[in-house]
Amino acid sequence: MNNHQPDLCIGVDFGTTYTGVAWSTPKEENNKTNIIKQWPGETEDEEKGPNCPGERYEWREDKKWKLLKLLLVPETHEMRSANNGHGPSVPGTMHEVHKLVTLYLSQIYAHISNEIPELIKTNDDFSEQLKLKTWDSLAIDFIFSTPTLWGAPISHCFKDIISKAGFGEHKLHKVALGLTEPEAAAVFTCQPEVVGKVHKGHVVLSIDAGGGTTDLAFIKATANTADSFTLAEIHPVGGTDVGSTRIDSEFAKLVKDRIKEYPEAQSELPRDFPTRASQSDDFQSCKHKLGSKLWDRSTDDFAIEVTGLEKSYTNRDLGIKQGELFFTRQQLESCFDITLNHIKGLIKRAVDQFEDNNGRTGTLWHVDHIILSGGLGSSDYVLKELTTYFRDLSKGANSCVAGSRVLRTNGNARTVVVEGLLYDRRTKAHALREHIVRANYGIIVEETRPKWPALSRNVNPANTTTDAPDRIRWLVKFGETVQVGKPITVEITKPLEKSDQRKWTEKIVWLGGECPCLPANMKKGLKEGMEVLRSVDIEVRKGTKLSSRRTFMGTTAYHECNFKLILSVGPSGDCDVEVSENVIKLSG
């Protein structure tokens, strides 16, 4: 038992169509991972709850918002809004998206804040000490996963949304963004008891294919002793906004194309018939079963019921007979294949970049295991198709995937991310010890210039003022390795005019992606898409002695405050900022 650990550790995997929640009790002897399986509106146990924000707990399938997580990316929201009316509904503004996500996560919070204490009280495996604690008196760490598509600005926005939803509202409750989805999946699936074939020195390509995104991570096992299993990331994570919902969209398009050929039948069908068909329980069942040996032998033609379609209705031109919509195995496979082509493209680019990086650095990393996870990753058809694809890739000269084994995690592939979040936190030293930074982080530095330009050639250095343009000091760059728990410490000298209130703001800036030549100042940076990620308000602590810079006449020109800024960049891209003891961080 570790007294420095929280009473509860709760992992949340906010998905595109469903959200998973798992929890553990680090201080208890029974510190197993528990999955929340009871959800409002569901009659049976489900490993995840549907994404259905509403004023009431009406989490019904036909009201499910399919794209909320994806819409947090402004570019995706803009694109989907332009296409509105041709697919799932899209909120009109980013403000509405944030409001809906906040509403949904507040419902998640309300549910688990009642469900988990009740589960603890009714389970004899937990101590009386834990059972007697109220929700607000429990020390709780909430850990959220993020997709690789989110840059740091979106991750920071998401963290604000989490707080507004109620997470972290009590004094002993803390909120953190943990691993990205493929990292969390890799941490869980690499455990000896899960796969059992990953050993020290092995490289794993983790592919987490879910409802709306597919994410990749290259992970190396650095130790696998009886008491410790540690991993290190050896290539920047990546992803695409393609998942199982793309299969739904392709099927809806197939139905829509049928109707276009016979437009006179449109008035006889329920509103949004193509979307209803793609979201029907029957179609989702067919989608999940495709590729399984027993099911594939049954038939080559499938029939589904669609909500709102009369049982007696028949239209052979549309493939509808007695209220059922018919389609063939080939048509269903084509919906999968179109989706998989996007995922294969992501894999090919990632493997090529990995091999190019090997060549540049002189390393000879070889992928030993390829592990599929996520809802789409659990499909037998997807496993078969990607196994064939990797076999073809391995035929290339010096292929890094030659001889690799394509595996699927044991157990429920839908919960590996949320379980990986908790497994990573089982000890103070995280399971994933190193990650690769996928952006650039810097700080705005004020430079001093001569106060009197006419005397600039021979001026005393003390005769200066802070009127220079903002220069950027880059602290962390794309592709660099960051060790978990070892922040970057920066020594800063802040010039303070005598008239200053000894308060100021330090700005942390972010620029996504790889940049051969990083901008030197704020003006150039903003032109290249740089953003101010954090504004940290700082005040000199009372009693701190400041150094003075004097003029040639011996008078004080200005004071200087020397302090340290401590920057921690997490796997999700978010960054936390702390300062040394001689100053106070007021906000940020």
C-alpha positions in Angstrom: 0.0 0.0 0.0 1.3 3.5 -0.9 0.1 6.3 1.2 1.2 8.8 -1.4 -1.3 7.4 -3.9 -4.9 8.7 -4.2 -7.8 6.7 -2.8 -9.2 6.4 -6.3 -7.7 6.6 -9.7 -10.4 7.1 -12.5 -9.6 6.8 -16.2 -11.9 8.3 -18.8 -11.7 7.4 -22.5 -13.8 10.0 -24.2 -14.6 8.5 -27.6 -16.4 9.5 -30.8 -19.4 7.4 -30.2 -18.9 5.9 -26.8 -17.0 6.8 -23.6 -15.4 4.3 -21.3 -14.6 4.7 -17.6 -12.4 2.5 -15.4 -11.4 2.9 -11.8 -8.9 1.4 -9.3 -8.1 1.8 -5.6 -4.3 2.2 -5.3 -4.2 2.1 -1.5 -6.3 -1.1 -1.2 -4.9 -4.6 -1.3 -7.5 -5.3 -3.9 -6.2 -2.8 -6.5 -7.7 -4.4 -9.6 -9.1 -2.4 -12.5 -12.9 -2.0 -12.5 -14.9 -1.1 -15.6 -18.1 0.9 -15.3 -20.8 -1.2 -17.0 -24.1 0.2 -15.8 -25.2 3.2 -17.9 -28.4 5.2 -17.8 -30.9 4.0 -20.4 -29.1 0.7 -20.9 -30.9 -2.5 -19.9 -27.8 -4.7 -20.1 -24.1 -4.3 -18.9 -22.1 -2.3 -21.4 -18.4 -1.5 -21.2 -19.0 2.0 -22.6 -21.7 4.6 -22.4 -23.1 6.2 -25.6 -22.3 9.8 -26.4 -25.8 11.3 -26.0 -25.8 14.7 -24.3 -29.2 15.9 -23.4 -31.1 17.8 -20.7 -32.4 14.5 -19.3 -30.7 11.1 -19.2 -32.2 10.0 -22.5 -29.1 8.2 -23.8 -30.9 6.7 -26.7 -29.2 5.3 -29.8 -31.2 7.5 -32.2 -30.1 10.6 -30.4 -26.5 9.8 -30.3 -24.1 12.5 -31.3 -21.5 10.8 -33.5 -18.9 13.5 -33.9 -18.5 15.5 -30.7 -14.9 14.5 -30.1 -13.9 15.1 -33.7 -15.7 18.5 -33.8 -13.4 19.8 -31.1 -10.9 20.2 -33.9 -11.9 23.6 -35.5 -10.9 22.5 -39.0 -13.0 19.4 -38.8 -16.0 21.4 -37.4 -15.7 23.8 -40.3 -15.6 21.0 -42.9 -18.5 19.1 -41.3 -20.6 22.3 -41.0 -20.1 23.0 -44.7 -21.5 19.4 -45.4 -24.3 19.6 -42.9 -27.5 18.0 -44.1 -25.5 15.1 -45.5 -24.8 13.1 -42.4 -25.0 13.4 -38.6 -26.1 16.8 -37.2 -23.3 19.3 -36.5 -23.7 22.1 -33.9 -23.5 25.5 -35.6 -20.6 27.0 -33.7 -17.5 25.9 -31.8 -19.1 27.5 -28.7 -22.1 25.1 -29.1 -19.7 22.1 -29.5 -17.9 23.1 -26.3 -21.2 23.5 -24.5 -22.4 20.0 -25.7 -19.2 18.3 -24.7 -19.3 20.0 -21.3 -22.9 18.9 -20.9 -22.1 15.3 -21.8 -19.1 15.1 -19.6 -21.1 16.6 -16.7 -23.5 13.7 -17.1 -20.7 11.3 -17.1 -19.4 12.9 -13.9 -22.8 12.9 -12.2 -23.2 9.2 -13.0 -19.8 8.0 -11.8 -19.9 10.1 -8.7 -22.9 8.1 -7.6 -22.1 4.7 -9.2 -18.5 4.3 -7.9 -19.3 5.0 -4.2 -22.2 2.6 -4.4 -20.0 -0.1 -5.9 -17.5 0.4 -3.1 -20.0 0.2 -0.3 -21.5 -3.0 -1.6 -18.2 -4.8 -2.2 -16.7 -6.7 0.8 -13.2 -6.6 -0.8 -12.8 -2.9 0.1 -11.7 -1.6 3.5 -14.1 0.0 6.0 -11.9 3.1 5.9 -12.6 3.5 2.2 -16.3 2.7 2.5 -16.8 5.5 5.2 -15.4 8.2 3.0 -17.7 10.5 1.1 -17.1 11.4 -2.6 -15.7 14.9 -1.8 -13.4 13.5 1.0 -11.9 10.9 -1.3 -8.5 11.8 -2.9 -9.2 11.1 -6.6 -7.0 11.4 -9.7 -9.0 11.7 -12.9 -7.0 10.8 -16.0 -8.2 11.4 -19.5 -6.9 10.0 -22.8 -6.6 12.1 -25.9 -6.5 11.3 -29.7 -3.2 11.9 -31.5 -5.1 14.4 -33.8 -5.3 16.9 -31.0 -2.6 19.5 -30.8 -1.8 21.2 -27.5 -4.3 24.0 -28.0 -7.2 21.6 -28.3 -5.9 19.5 -25.4 -5.8 22.6 -23.2 -9.3 23.5 -24.4 -10.5 20.0 -23.5 -8.9 20.3 -20.0 -10.9 23.5 -19.4 -14.1 21.7 -20.6 -13.3 18.8 -18.2 -13.1 21.3 -15.3 -16.3 23.0 -16.2 -18.0 19.6 -16.3 -17.3 19.1 -12.6 -14.1 17.0 -12.6 -11.7 18.4 -10.1 -14.3 20.6 -8.3 -13.4 19.3 -4.9 -10.2 20.1 -3.0 -8.8 16.5 -3.1 -9.7 15.9 -6.7 -7.1 16.3 -9.4 -7.5 16.2 -13.2 -4.8 15.3 -15.7 -4.5 14.5 -19.4 -2.7 11.1 -19.6 -1.5 9.1 -22.5 -2.7 9.3 -26.1 -5.0 6.5 -27.1 -2.4 4.3 -28.9 0.1 4.8 -26.1 -2.5 3.7 -23.5 -3.5 0.8 -25.7 0.2 -0.2 -26.0 0.8 0.0 -22.2 -2.1 -2.3 -21.5 -1.5 -4.8 -24.3 2.2 -5.1 -23.6 1.6 -6.4 -20.1 2.9 -10.0 -19.8 -0.5 -11.3 -18.7 -2.3 -9.7 -21.6 -0.1 -10.6 -24.6 2.7 -12.5 -23.0 5.1 -12.3 -25.9 6.6 -8.8 -25.6 10.1 -8.8 -24.1 12.8 -6.3 -23.4 14.1 -4.7 -26.6 11.0 -5.6 -28.6 9.3 -2.9 -30.7 5.5 -2.7 -30.8 3.4 -0.8 -33.4 0.1 -0.1 -31.6 -2.9 0.6 -33.8 -6.0 1.8 -31.9 -8.9 1.9 -34.4 -12.0 3.3 -32.8 -15.3 4.9 -33.7 -14.0 8.1 -35.2 -10.2 8.0 -35.2 -7.3 5.6 -35.8 -4.1 6.3 -34.0 -0.6 4.8 -34.2 2.3 4.6 -31.8 5.8 2.9 -32.0 6.8 1.7 -28.5 9.9 -0.1 -27.3 9.9 -2.4 -24.3 12.8 -1.2 -22.0 12.3 -3.7 -19.1 10.1 -6.6 -18.3 11.1 -7.8 -14.8 8.7 -9.5 -12.5 7.8 -6.3 -10.7 8.2 -3.8 -13.6 7.3 -3.4 -17.2 8.5 -0.2 -18.7 8.1 1.3 -22.2 9.6 4.1 -24.2 8.1 5.8 -27.3 10.6 5.8 -30.2 8.7 7.8 -32.9 6.1 10.6 -32.8 2.5 9.3 -32.5 0.1 10.0 -35.4 -3.5 9.4 -36.5 -6.4 10.1 -38.8 -10.1 11.0 -38.3 -11.2 7.6 -39.8 -12.9 4.9 -37.8 -15.9 2.7 -37.7 -18.3 5.7 -38.3 -16.8 6.0 -41.8 -18.2 2.5 -42.5 -21.6 3.9 -41.4 -21.2 6.9 -43.7 -20.3 4.7 -46.7 -23.3 2.5 -46.1 -25.6 5.5 -45.8 -24.1 6.7 -49.1 -24.8 3.4 -50.7 -28.5 3.6 -49.6 -28.7 7.3 -50.8 -27.4 6.3 -54.2 -30.2 3.8 -54.5 -32.8 6.4 -53.7 -31.2 8.8 -56.3 -31.9 6.3 -59.0 -35.6 6.1 -58.0 -36.4 9.6 -56.5 -40.1 9.0 -56.7 -39.8 6.6 -53.8 -38.3 9.3 -51.5 -41.7 10.4 -50.2 -42.6 6.8 -49.2 -39.5 6.5 -46.9 -39.0 7.8 -43.3 -37.0 11.1 -43.0 -33.2 10.6 -43.0 -33.7 7.0 -44.2 -30.0 6.4 -45.2 -28.7 7.6 -41.8 -31.4 5.6 -40.0 -30.4 2.5 -41.9 -26.7 3.0 -41.1 -27.4 3.5 -37.4 -29.9 0.6 -37.0 -29.2 -2.1 -34.5 -29.3 -4.7 -37.3 -26.7 -3.0 -39.5 -24.4 -2.4 -36.5 -24.7 -6.1 -35.7 -23.8 -7.1 -39.3 -20.8 -4.7 -39.1 -19.5 -6.2 -35.9 -19.9 -9.8 -37.1 -18.3 -9.4 -40.6 -15.3 -11.7 -40.9 -16.2 -14.1 -38.1 -16.0 -17.7 -39.3 -19.4 -18.9 -38.1 -21.3 -15.9 -39.3 -19.6 -15.6 -42.7 -20.8 -19.1 -43.6 -24.4 -18.3 -43.1 -25.4 -16.2 -46.1 -24.2 -13.7 -48.7 -27.4 -11.6 -48.4 -28.4 -9.6 -45.4 -31.6 -7.9 -44.3 -32.1 -5.2 -41.7 -35.0 -3.5 -40.1 -35.0 0.3 -40.1 -36.9 2.5 -37.6 -39.9 4.2 -39.2 -40.2 1.8 -42.2 -43.6 0.1 -42.4 -43.5 -3.7 -42.0 -45.6 -4.1 -45.1 -43.6 -1.8 -47.3 -41.9 -3.3 -50.4 -39.9 -1.6 -53.1 -37.7 -4.0 -55.1 -35.9 -1.2 -56.8 -34.6 0.0 -53.5 -33.9 -3.5 -52.2 -36.7 -3.3 -49.6 -39.0 -6.3 -49.0 -41.7 -6.5 -46.3 -40.2 -3.7 -44.3 -36.6 -5.0 -44.5 -33.6 -3.4 -46.4 -31.5 -6.0 -48.2 -27.8 -5.7 -49.2 -25.0 -8.1 -50.2 -21.8 -9.2 -48.4 -19.9 -7.6 -51.2 -21.6 -4.2 -50.6 -20.8 -4.5 -46.9 -17.2 -5.4 -47.5 -16.9 -2.4 -49.9 -17.9 -0.1 -47.0 -15.1 -1.6 -44.9 -12.6 -1.6 -47.8 -13.1 2.2 -48.5 -12.5 2.9 -44.8 -9.5 0.5 -44.6 -7.9 2.2 -47.6 -7.6 5.4 -45.5 -6.2 3.5 -42.5 -3.7 1.6 -44.8 -2.6 5.0 -46.1 -1.9 6.2 -42.5 0.0 3.0 -41.8 2.1 3.3 -45.0 3.1 6.9 -44.2 3.9 6.0 -40.6 6.0 3.0 -41.6 7.8 5.0 -44.2 8.6 7.8 -41.8 9.8 5.3 -39.2 12.1 3.7 -41.7 13.4 7.1 -42.9 14.1 8.1 -39.3 16.0 4.8 -38.8 18.1 5.7 -41.8 18.8 9.3 -40.6 19.8 8.3 -37.1 21.6 5.1 -38.0 19.3 2.9 -35.8 18.0 -0.4 -36.8 14.6 -0.6 -35.1 12.5 -3.5 -36.3 8.8 -3.9 -35.5 8.3 -7.2 -33.6 4.6 -7.0 -32.9 1.6 -5.1 -34.4 -1.2 -5.0 -32.0 -4.8 -3.9 -32.9 -7.2 -2.5 -30.4 -10.3 -0.4 -30.3 -13.9 -1.1 -31.5 -12.9 -1.3 -35.2 -9.6 -3.1 -34.3 -11.7 -5.9 -32.7 -13.3 -6.7 -36.1 -12.3 -10.1 -37.6 -12.5 -8.7 -41.1 -10.2 -5.8 -40.2 -7.7 -8.2 -38.6 -7.7 -10.4 -41.7 -7.3 -7.4 -44.1 -4.5 -5.7 -42.1 -2.7 -9.0 -41.7 -2.6 -9.3 -45.5 -1.6 -5.7 -45.9 1.4 -6.0 -43.5 2.4 -9.2 -45.3 2.6 -7.2 -48.5 4.5 -4.3 -46.9 7.0 -6.8 -45.5 8.0 -7.8 -49.0 9.8 -4.4 -49.5 13.5 -4.1 -49.3 14.7 -3.7 -45.7 11.1 -3.5 -44.5 10.8 -2.7 -40.7 7.7 -4.9 -40.5 9.2 -8.1 -42.1 8.3 -11.0 -39.9 6.1 -8.9 -37.6 3.2 -10.7 -36.0 -0.2 -9.0 -36.1 -2.1 -9.6 -32.9 -5.3 -8.5 -31.2 -5.4 -7.9 -27.5 -6.9 -10.6 -25.3 -10.2 -9.6 -23.7 -12.3 -6.6 -24.7 -10.5 -4.5 -27.3 -12.9 -1.6 -26.6 -11.6 -1.0 -23.0 -7.8 -1.3 -23.5 -7.3 2.5 -23.7 -9.0 3.2 -20.4 -7.3 0.2 -18.7 -4.0 1.4 -20.1 -4.5 4.8 -18.5 -4.8 3.2 -15.1 -2.0 0.6 -15.6 0.4 3.5 -16.5 -0.3 5.0 -13.1 0.0 1.9 -11.0 3.3 3.2 -9.6 4.7 6.7 -9.2 7.1 5.8 -12.0 4.9 5.5 -15.0 4.9 2.5 -17.3 5.6 4.7 -20.3 8.8 6.4 -19.2 9.6 8.4 -22.4 7.6 10.0 -25.2 8.5 11.9 -28.4 7.4 15.5 -28.6 5.3 16.2 -31.7 5.4 20.0 -31.6 7.6 22.9 -30.6 7.3 24.9 -27.3 9.0 28.2 -26.5 8.8 31.2 -24.3 8.7 34.9 -25.2 11.8 36.7 -24.1 12.0 40.4 -23.6 15.3 41.8 -24.9 16.8 45.1 -23.6 17.9 47.8 -26.0 19.7 51.1 -25.5 17.4 53.8 -24.1 18.9 56.4 -26.4 19.4 55.0 -29.9 21.7 57.9 -30.8 24.2 56.6 -28.2 23.8 53.0 -29.1 27.4 52.4 -30.3 29.1 53.3 -27.1 26.3 53.2 -24.6 26.7 51.8 -21.2 24.8 48.4 -21.1 22.8 49.6 -18.1 21.2 52.5 -20.0 18.6 50.2 -21.5 14.9 49.7 -21.6 12.6 46.8 -22.7 11.3 48.1 -26.0 12.8 45.3 -28.2 10.5 43.1 -30.2 9.5 39.8 -28.6 12.1 37.1 -29.2 11.3 33.4 -28.9 13.4 31.1 -26.9 12.6 27.6 -28.1 12.7 25.1 -25.1 11.4 21.8 -26.6 11.4 20.9 -30.3 9.5 18.4 -32.4 11.0 14.9 -32.3 12.9 15.4 -29.0 12.5 12.8 -26.3 10.9 13.8 -23.0 11.3 11.7 -19.9 8.1 11.5 -17.8 8.6 13.2 -14.4 11.6 15.2 -15.5 10.4 18.7 -16.5 12.5 21.3 -18.3 13.9 24.0 -16.1 14.6 27.5 -17.6 16.5 30.3 -15.9 15.0 33.7 -16.7 16.1 37.2 -15.9 13.2 39.6 -15.8 14.0 43.3 -16.1 11.7 45.5 -14.0 11.3 49.2 -14.4 11.3 51.1 -11.1 7.6 52.0 -11.8 6.6 48.3 -12.3 4.3 46.7 -9.7 6.6 43.6 -9.7 3.9 41.7 -11.6 4.2 40.5 -15.2 3.1 37.7 -17.6 5.2 35.0 -19.2 3.9 33.6 -22.5 4.4 30.0 -23.5 4.0 29.5 -27.3 3.3 26.4 -29.4 4.0 25.6 -33.0 2.8 22.2 -34.3 4.7 19.8 -36.5 8.3 19.6 -37.7 9.9 22.9 -38.6 13.3 23.0 -40.3 13.8 26.7 -39.2 11.8 27.8 -36.2 10.6 31.5 -36.2 12.9 33.8 -34.1 10.2 36.3 -33.0 6.5 36.6 -32.3 5.6 38.3 -35.6 7.2 35.6 -37.7 5.8 32.9 -35.5 2.2 34.1 -35.8 2.5 34.1 -39.6 3.5 30.4 -39.4 0.6 29.4 -37.3 2.2 29.7 -33.8 -0.2 30.1 -30.9 0.1 31.4 -27.4 -0.6 28.3 -25.4 -0.4 29.6 -21.8 -0.2 33.1 -20.3 1.4 32.7 -16.8 0.8 35.7 -14.4 3.8 36.0 -12.0 4.5 38.2 -9.0 7.8 38.7 -7.1 7.4 37.1 -3.7 7.6 39.6 -0.8 11.1 39.8 0.7 12.8 38.6 -2.5 16.0 40.6 -3.1 16.3 42.0 -6.6 19.6 42.8 -8.4 20.0 46.3 -9.8 21.4 47.6 -13.1 22.9 51.1 -12.8 23.6 53.9 -15.2 27.0 55.5 -15.7 26.0 58.1 -13.2 25.4 55.5 -10.5 21.6 55.7 -10.4 19.4 52.6 -10.7 18.2 52.1 -14.3 16.0 49.1 -13.5 15.9 46.0 -11.3 16.3 42.4 -12.3 14.5 39.3 -10.9 16.2 36.0 -11.5 13.8 33.0 -11.3 13.2 29.6 -12.7 10.4 28.4 -14.9 9.6 24.7 -14.9 7.9 23.3 -17.9 6.3 19.8 -18.2 5.1 18.6 -21.6 2.8 15.6 -21.4 2.1 12.9 -24.0 -1.1 14.6 -25.0 0.8 17.8 -25.9 -0.5 19.8 -22.9 2.0 21.6 -20.8 2.1 22.6 -17.1 4.1 25.5 -15.8 5.5 26.0 -12.3 7.9 28.6 -11.0 10.7 28.8 -8.4 10.1 29.9 -4.8 11.2 33.5 -5.1 8.2 34.3 -7.3 4.5 33.4 -7.1 2.4 32.0 -10.0 -0.9 33.9 -9.8 -2.6 32.1 -12.7 -1.9 30.0 -15.8 
